């Protein structure tokens, strides 16, 4: 029996390469606005709070998400775009 056959009986604990979290996907639409907000001097806390409010208004925000992850997610997006 191969290791893939053995593993097929289990649920993977990580997402496949290239698959991103729903919060990452939701943040993608704000990349240009985040860059402009940083240029204008807004903090990551302010930007994260604004994104949370916007996604809440859109009915997309999940309570398990944290607005403090905005900087980390933004940096991941920029790294993936490079």
Secondary structure as UniProt FT lines:
FT   HELIX           3..7
FT   TURN            8..9
FT   TURN            17..18
FT   HELIX           22..27
FT   HELIX           28..30
FT   HELIX           31..39
FT   TURN            40..41
FT   HELIX           44..58
FT   TURN            63..64
FT   HELIX           67..69
FT   HELIX           70..81
//
